Amino acid sequence: MKDAAPTCKHATDIANSNPMEMRLEVVVIPVSDVDRAKAFYTDLGWRLDLDHAVGDDYRVIQFTPSGSGCSVIFGKNVTAALPGTAQGMHLIVSDIQAVCNELHRRGIDASEPFHDEGGVFHHSNGKCIANGINPDRKSYASYATVLDPDGNGWIFQEVTARLPGQRGDTSFTTQLYQVVWGGDAIGT
């Protein structure tokens, strides 16, 4: 008699179990010119945490955006990805216009703010995108973009109130609840 096949947990079983703690702390981005990238991220005002080389064949640089718990690493022989292929990395800000103004003041070519007409998340294909900040200044609804010298793409997203973790969570605005869960009031 064969041993019984192991049973697989279903997604709902896993979701209802105690979650494993996982923190995103490092994103590796591919660059072609390490010193040029270092200058760009310095100009952004990010904190330089590390610049370490071993011989001529390995160098790792780590920067951390102000207020972030996640850092960015790039360098020589730290990733096999092609330069410029890191896209859609979001940097959360509380005032999108102020960030765009500051980036332009620093000589960084950032896009003008834009918003998704649906008001939930931008479309990567450029459809349903409108110029300017979301007219209702909804949280999560206004964006701007910037490319590093290799074309790695960063998206600034304005967040002024956080999304809920689950239905019935009352630690966020009614506006956000309605966008995410529907209904007229929390818990409906």
Kinemage of the C-alpha trace (Angstrom):
@kinemage 1
@onewidth
@group {chain A} dominant
@subgroup {mainchain}
@vectorlist {calphas} color= white
{ca met a 1} P 0.000 0.000 0.000
{ca lys a 2} L 1.371 3.380 -0.985
{ca asp a 3} L 1.682 6.190 1.490
{ca ala a 4} L -1.113 8.694 1.293
{ca ala a 5} L -0.258 11.827 -0.661
{ca pro a 6} L 0.398 14.837 1.512
{ca thr a 7} L -2.479 17.240 1.721
{ca cys a 8} L -1.958 20.705 0.380
{ca lys a 9} L -3.068 23.769 2.247
{ca his a 10} L -5.474 25.975 0.400
{ca ala a 11} L -4.936 29.702 0.144
{ca thr a 12} L -7.720 30.337 2.652
{ca asp a 13} L -6.072 28.005 5.183
{ca ile a 14} L -2.795 29.829 4.759
{ca ala a 15} L -4.416 33.279 4.949
{ca asn a 16} L -6.145 32.351 8.209
{ca ser a 17} L -2.969 31.003 9.825
{ca asn a 18} L -0.435 33.151 11.640
{ca pro a 19} L 1.482 35.127 9.029
{ca met a 20} L 5.222 34.827 8.740
{ca glu a 21} L 6.884 38.179 9.245
{ca met a 22} L 8.579 39.354 6.052
{ca arg a 23} L 9.957 42.821 5.433
{ca leu a 24} L 11.059 44.176 2.100
{ca glu a 25} L 14.373 45.805 2.969
{ca val a 26} L 16.481 45.792 -0.207
{ca val a 27} L 15.746 46.238 -3.896
{ca val a 28} L 18.620 45.529 -6.294
{ca ile a 29} L 18.639 47.661 -9.435
{ca pro a 30} L 20.823 47.127 -12.496
{ca val a 31} L 23.038 50.002 -13.652
{ca ser a 32} L 25.705 50.346 -16.324
{ca asp a 33} L 27.818 53.108 -14.783
{ca val a 34} L 28.128 52.794 -11.010
{ca asp a 35} L 29.569 56.270 -10.393
{ca arg a 36} L 26.917 57.945 -12.578
{ca ala a 37} L 24.177 56.091 -10.669
{ca lys a 38} L 25.793 57.026 -7.351
{ca ala a 39} L 25.738 60.706 -8.352
{ca phe a 40} L 22.050 60.477 -9.363
{ca tyr a 41} L 20.912 58.896 -6.097
{ca thr a 42} L 23.045 61.375 -4.150
{ca asp a 43} L 21.264 64.184 -6.034
{ca leu a 44} L 17.933 62.660 -4.994
{ca gly a 45} L 19.028 63.291 -1.425
{ca trp a 46} L 19.117 59.632 -0.431
{ca arg a 47} L 21.421 58.497 2.374
{ca leu a 48} L 24.551 56.661 1.233
{ca asp a 49} L 24.845 53.599 3.488
{ca leu a 50} L 27.637 51.686 1.796
{ca asp a 51} L 30.179 51.939 -1.015
{ca his a 52} L 32.326 48.815 -0.865
{ca ala a 53} L 34.630 47.359 -3.517
{ca val a 54} L 36.643 44.154 -3.617
{ca gly a 55} L 39.250 44.404 -6.329
{ca asp a 56} L 38.216 45.681 -9.758
{ca asp a 57} L 35.465 43.128 -10.304
{ca tyr a 58} L 32.988 43.778 -7.478
{ca arg a 59} L 31.412 46.901 -6.001
{ca val a 60} L 28.226 47.320 -4.014
{ca ile a 61} L 26.562 50.624 -3.203
{ca gln a 62} L 23.548 50.964 -0.943
{ca phe a 63} L 21.298 54.010 -0.628
{ca thr a 64} L 18.201 54.508 1.523
{ca pro a 65} L 15.486 57.025 0.622
{ca ser a 66} L 14.663 59.431 3.433
{ca gly a 67} L 12.042 57.896 5.727
{ca ser a 68} L 12.213 54.459 4.100
{ca gly a 69} L 12.794 51.088 5.702
{ca cys a 70} L 13.845 49.718 2.316
{ca ser a 71} L 17.193 50.395 0.666
{ca val a 72} L 18.423 50.190 -2.917
{ca ile a 73} L 21.571 48.325 -3.904
{ca phe a 74} L 23.451 48.582 -7.192
{ca gly a 75} L 27.011 48.160 -8.296
{ca lys a 76} L 29.335 45.989 -10.319
{ca asn a 77} L 28.505 42.261 -10.431
{ca val a 78} L 25.615 42.490 -7.965
{ca thr a 79} L 22.893 41.516 -10.473
{ca ala a 80} L 22.683 39.850 -13.873
{ca ala a 81} L 19.666 41.969 -14.851
{ca leu a 82} L 20.102 44.392 -17.734
{ca pro a 83} L 20.514 48.081 -16.846
{ca gly a 84} L 17.237 49.976 -17.018
{ca thr a 85} L 15.001 46.928 -16.569
{ca ala a 86} L 13.845 47.745 -13.019
{ca gln a 87} L 10.472 49.421 -13.506
{ca gly a 88} L 7.451 50.405 -11.446
{ca met a 89} L 9.240 50.870 -8.137
{ca his a 90} L 7.019 53.083 -5.999
{ca leu a 91} L 8.208 55.778 -3.649
{ca ile a 92} L 5.420 56.953 -1.361
{ca val a 93} L 5.212 60.684 -0.656
{ca ser a 94} L 2.771 62.870 1.244
{ca asp a 95} L 2.734 65.795 -1.244
{ca ile a 96} L 3.330 64.912 -4.889
{ca gln a 97} L 3.560 68.534 -6.087
{ca ala a 98} L 6.137 69.451 -3.448
{ca val a 99} L 8.235 66.419 -4.434
{ca cys a 100} L 8.081 67.324 -8.143
{ca asn a 101} L 9.056 70.915 -7.351
{ca glu a 102} L 12.009 69.746 -5.229
{ca leu a 103} L 13.184 67.266 -7.871
{ca his a 104} L 13.095 69.977 -10.545
{ca arg a 105} L 14.964 72.344 -8.186
{ca arg a 106} L 17.671 69.669 -7.838
{ca gly a 107} L 17.925 69.367 -11.633
{ca ile a 108} L 16.207 65.977 -11.805
{ca asp a 109} L 13.857 65.473 -14.745
{ca ala a 110} L 10.628 64.292 -13.120
{ca ser a 111} L 7.316 64.090 -14.926
{ca glu a 112} L 4.503 66.425 -14.062
{ca pro a 113} L 1.928 64.917 -11.694
{ca phe a 114} L -0.785 62.747 -13.225
{ca his a 115} L -3.675 60.667 -11.980
{ca asp a 116} L -5.686 57.666 -13.013
{ca glu a 117} L -9.228 58.572 -14.006
{ca gly a 118} L -10.524 55.563 -12.050
{ca gly a 119} L -8.796 56.835 -8.925
{ca val a 120} L -7.450 53.519 -7.614
{ca phe a 121} L -4.142 52.724 -9.377
{ca his a 122} L -2.484 53.934 -12.555
{ca his a 123} L -2.594 51.908 -15.757
{ca ser a 124} L 0.827 50.833 -17.018
{ca asn a 125} L -0.345 51.167 -20.627
{ca gly a 126} L -1.014 54.896 -20.215
{ca lys a 127} L -4.752 54.540 -20.753
{ca cys a 128} L -7.143 56.357 -18.416
{ca ile a 129} L -4.331 58.673 -17.309
{ca ala a 130} L -5.078 62.377 -16.892
{ca asn a 131} L -2.680 65.266 -16.399
{ca gly a 132} L -2.457 66.877 -12.999
{ca ile a 133} L -3.066 65.830 -9.429
{ca asn a 134} L -6.259 63.886 -8.699
{ca pro a 135} L -8.950 66.607 -8.576
{ca asp a 136} L -10.336 65.288 -5.274
{ca arg a 137} L -6.784 64.858 -3.922
{ca lys a 138} L -7.648 61.241 -3.087
{ca ser a 139} L -4.971 59.235 -1.345
{ca tyr a 140} L -3.160 56.743 -3.633
{ca ala a 141} L -4.446 58.530 -6.743
{ca ser a 142} L -1.713 60.988 -7.842
{ca tyr a 143} L 1.639 60.050 -9.360
{ca ala a 144} L 4.811 61.337 -11.001
{ca thr a 145} L 7.702 59.446 -12.553
{ca val a 146} L 11.456 59.729 -12.784
{ca leu a 147} L 14.067 57.627 -14.578
{ca asp a 148} L 17.583 57.105 -13.318
{ca pro a 149} L 20.425 57.519 -15.870
{ca asp a 150} L 19.985 53.883 -17.024
{ca gly a 151} L 16.212 54.149 -17.411
{ca asn a 152} L 15.225 52.323 -14.224
{ca gly a 153} L 11.749 53.681 -13.530
{ca trp a 154} L 10.556 55.134 -10.249
{ca ile a 155} L 6.971 56.163 -9.547
{ca phe a 156} L 6.156 58.673 -6.848
{ca gln a 157} L 2.709 58.016 -5.389
{ca glu a 158} L 0.927 60.421 -3.070
{ca val a 159} L -0.478 58.678 0.012
{ca thr a 160} L -2.134 60.706 2.735
{ca ala a 161} L -4.255 57.947 4.318
{ca arg a 162} L -3.447 54.231 4.375
{ca leu a 163} L -5.477 51.413 2.825
{ca pro a 164} L -7.135 48.870 5.093
{ca gly a 165} L -5.650 45.527 5.915
{ca gln a 166} L -9.007 43.780 5.789
{ca arg a 167} L -12.748 44.384 5.504
{ca gly a 168} L -14.104 45.985 8.665
{ca asp a 169} L -10.815 47.639 9.612
{ca thr a 170} L -11.717 51.073 10.985
{ca ser a 171} L -8.211 52.550 11.039
{ca phe a 172} L -8.595 54.342 7.705
{ca thr a 173} L -10.877 56.912 6.137
{ca thr a 174} L -14.391 56.159 4.933
{ca gln a 175} L -13.248 57.374 1.503
{ca leu a 176} L -10.621 54.637 1.281
{ca tyr a 177} L -13.020 52.031 2.583
{ca gln a 178} L -15.532 52.886 -0.140
{ca val a 179} L -12.896 52.744 -2.892
{ca val a 180} L -11.536 49.389 -1.786
{ca trp a 181} L -14.511 47.540 -0.362
{ca gly a 182} L -17.566 49.405 -1.655
{ca gly a 183} L -20.594 50.185 0.458
{ca asp a 184} L -21.638 53.412 2.091
{ca ala a 185} L -20.048 52.975 5.496
{ca ile a 186} L -17.461 50.920 7.277
{ca gly a 187} L -18.725 47.403 7.823
{ca thr a 188} L -21.453 47.458 5.151
